[in-house]
Amino acid sequence: MKRGIEMGKVLRFCKLNSWEDYFEEFLLQKELEGLRPRTLNDYRYYIPRFFDGKE
């Protein structure tokens, strides 16, 4: 006798259009992984400059 119903997982994928979209997803993932706020802030500061060619 079954005690419950097993349901499959449903994944919803978002269409990402730019590196900024991917970057926001990356930051969210890193935040969920427990990176320190200073590290996340450094990512926010340095990575866009890499893509924009600014120093």
Distance bins in CASP14 RR format, pairs under 12 A and 6 or more apart:
PFRMAT RR
TARGET T0000
AUTHOR 0000-0000-0000
RMODE 2
METHOD distances of the structure
MODEL  1
13 25 0 0 0 0 0 1 0 0 0 0 0
14 21 1 0 0 1 0 0 0 0 0 0 0
14 22 0 0 0 0 0 1 0 0 0 0 0
14 24 0 0 0 0 0 1 0 0 0 0 0
14 25 1 0 0 1 0 0 0 0 0 0 0
14 28 0 0 0 0 0 1 0 0 0 0 0
15 21 0 0 0 0 1 0 0 0 0 0 0
15 22 0 0 0 0 0 1 0 0 0 0 0
15 25 0 0 0 0 0 1 0 0 0 0 0
16 22 1 0 1 0 0 0 0 0 0 0 0
16 23 0 0 0 0 1 0 0 0 0 0 0
16 24 0 0 0 0 1 0 0 0 0 0 0
16 25 1 0 0 1 0 0 0 0 0 0 0
16 26 0 0 0 0 0 1 0 0 0 0 0
17 23 0 0 0 0 0 1 0 0 0 0 0
17 24 0 0 0 0 0 1 0 0 0 0 0
17 25 0 0 0 0 0 1 0 0 0 0 0
18 24 0 0 0 0 1 0 0 0 0 0 0
18 25 0 0 0 0 0 1 0 0 0 0 0
18 48 0 0 0 0 0 1 0 0 0 0 0
18 51 0 0 0 0 1 0 0 0 0 0 0
19 25 0 0 0 0 0 1 0 0 0 0 0
19 26 0 0 0 0 1 0 0 0 0 0 0
19 47 0 0 0 0 1 0 0 0 0 0 0
19 48 0 0 0 0 1 0 0 0 0 0 0
19 50 0 0 0 0 1 0 0 0 0 0 0
19 51 1 0 1 0 0 0 0 0 0 0 0
19 52 0 0 0 0 0 1 0 0 0 0 0
20 26 0 0 0 0 0 1 0 0 0 0 0
20 27 0 0 0 0 0 1 0 0 0 0 0
20 44 0 0 0 0 0 1 0 0 0 0 0
20 47 0 0 0 0 1 0 0 0 0 0 0
20 48 1 0 0 1 0 0 0 0 0 0 0
20 51 0 0 0 0 1 0 0 0 0 0 0
20 52 0 0 0 0 0 1 0 0 0 0 0
21 27 0 0 0 0 0 1 0 0 0 0 0
21 28 0 0 0 0 0 1 0 0 0 0 0
22 28 0 0 0 0 0 1 0 0 0 0 0
22 29 0 0 0 0 0 1 0 0 0 0 0
22 47 0 0 0 0 0 1 0 0 0 0 0
22 51 0 0 0 0 0 1 0 0 0 0 0
23 29 0 0 0 0 0 1 0 0 0 0 0
23 30 0 0 0 0 0 1 0 0 0 0 0
23 40 0 0 0 0 0 1 0 0 0 0 0
23 43 0 0 0 0 1 0 0 0 0 0 0
23 44 0 0 0 0 1 0 0 0 0 0 0
23 46 0 0 0 0 0 1 0 0 0 0 0
23 47 1 0 0 1 0 0 0 0 0 0 0
23 48 1 0 0 1 0 0 0 0 0 0 0
23 50 0 0 0 0 0 1 0 0 0 0 0
23 51 0 0 0 0 1 0 0 0 0 0 0
23 52 0 0 0 0 0 1 0 0 0 0 0
24 30 0 0 0 0 0 1 0 0 0 0 0
24 31 0 0 0 0 0 1 0 0 0 0 0
24 40 0 0 0 0 0 1 0 0 0 0 0
24 43 0 0 0 0 0 1 0 0 0 0 0
24 44 0 0 0 0 1 0 0 0 0 0 0
24 47 0 0 0 0 0 1 0 0 0 0 0
24 48 0 0 0 0 0 1 0 0 0 0 0
25 31 0 0 0 0 0 1 0 0 0 0 0
25 32 0 0 0 0 0 1 0 0 0 0 0
26 32 0 0 0 0 0 1 0 0 0 0 0
26 33 0 0 0 0 0 1 0 0 0 0 0
26 35 0 0 0 0 0 1 0 0 0 0 0
26 40 0 0 0 0 0 1 0 0 0 0 0
26 43 1 0 0 1 0 0 0 0 0 0 0
26 44 0 0 0 0 0 1 0 0 0 0 0
26 47 0 0 0 0 1 0 0 0 0 0 0
27 33 0 0 0 0 0 1 0 0 0 0 0
27 34 0 0 0 0 0 1 0 0 0 0 0
27 35 0 0 0 0 1 0 0 0 0 0 0
27 37 0 0 0 0 0 1 0 0 0 0 0
27 39 0 0 0 0 0 1 0 0 0 0 0
27 40 1 0 0 1 0 0 0 0 0 0 0
27 41 0 0 0 0 0 1 0 0 0 0 0
27 42 0 0 0 0 0 1 0 0 0 0 0
27 43 1 0 0 1 0 0 0 0 0 0 0
27 44 1 0 0 1 0 0 0 0 0 0 0
27 45 0 0 0 0 0 1 0 0 0 0 0
27 47 0 0 0 0 1 0 0 0 0 0 0
27 48 0 0 0 0 0 1 0 0 0 0 0
28 34 0 0 0 0 0 1 0 0 0 0 0
28 35 0 0 0 0 0 1 0 0 0 0 0
28 40 0 0 0 0 1 0 0 0 0 0 0
28 43 0 0 0 0 0 1 0 0 0 0 0
29 35 0 0 0 0 1 0 0 0 0 0 0
29 40 0 0 0 0 0 1 0 0 0 0 0
29 43 0 0 0 0 0 1 0 0 0 0 0
30 36 0 0 0 0 1 0 0 0 0 0 0
30 37 0 0 0 0 0 1 0 0 0 0 0
30 39 1 0 0 1 0 0 0 0 0 0 0
30 40 1 0 0 1 0 0 0 0 0 0 0
30 41 0 0 0 0 0 1 0 0 0 0 0
30 42 0 0 0 0 0 1 0 0 0 0 0
30 43 1 0 0 1 0 0 0 0 0 0 0
30 44 0 0 0 0 0 1 0 0 0 0 0
30 47 0 0 0 0 0 1 0 0 0 0 0
31 37 0 0 0 0 1 0 0 0 0 0 0
31 39 0 0 0 0 1 0 0 0 0 0 0
31 40 1 0 0 1 0 0 0 0 0 0 0
31 41 0 0 0 0 0 1 0 0 0 0 0
31 43 0 0 0 0 0 1 0 0 0 0 0
31 44 0 0 0 0 0 1 0 0 0 0 0
32 40 0 0 0 0 0 1 0 0 0 0 0
33 39 0 0 0 0 0 1 0 0 0 0 0
33 40 0 0 0 0 0 1 0 0 0 0 0
34 40 0 0 0 0 1 0 0 0 0 0 0
35 41 0 0 0 0 0 1 0 0 0 0 0
35 42 0 0 0 0 1 0 0 0 0 0 0
35 43 0 0 0 0 1 0 0 0 0 0 0
35 44 0 0 0 0 0 1 0 0 0 0 0
36 42 0 0 0 0 1 0 0 0 0 0 0
36 43 0 0 0 0 0 1 0 0 0 0 0
37 43 0 0 0 0 0 1 0 0 0 0 0
37 44 0 0 0 0 0 1 0 0 0 0 0
38 44 0 0 0 0 0 1 0 0 0 0 0
38 45 0 0 0 0 0 1 0 0 0 0 0
39 45 0 0 0 0 0 1 0 0 0 0 0
39 46 0 0 0 0 0 1 0 0 0 0 0
39 47 0 0 0 0 0 1 0 0 0 0 0
40 46 0 0 0 0 0 1 0 0 0 0 0
40 47 0 0 0 0 0 1 0 0 0 0 0
41 47 0 0 0 0 0 1 0 0 0 0 0
42 48 0 0 0 0 0 1 0 0 0 0 0
42 49 0 0 0 0 0 1 0 0 0 0 0
43 49 0 0 0 0 0 1 0 0 0 0 0
43 50 0 0 0 0 0 1 0 0 0 0 0
44 50 0 0 0 0 0 1 0 0 0 0 0
45 52 0 0 0 0 0 1 0 0 0 0 0
45 54 0 0 0 0 0 1 0 0 0 0 0
45 55 0 0 0 0 0 1 0 0 0 0 0
46 52 0 0 0 0 0 1 0 0 0 0 0
46 53 0 0 0 0 0 1 0 0 0 0 0
46 54 0 0 0 0 0 1 0 0 0 0 0
46 55 0 0 0 0 0 1 0 0 0 0 0
47 53 0 0 0 0 0 1 0 0 0 0 0
47 54 0 0 0 0 0 1 0 0 0 0 0
48 54 0 0 0 0 1 0 0 0 0 0 0
49 55 1 0 0 1 0 0 0 0 0 0 0
END
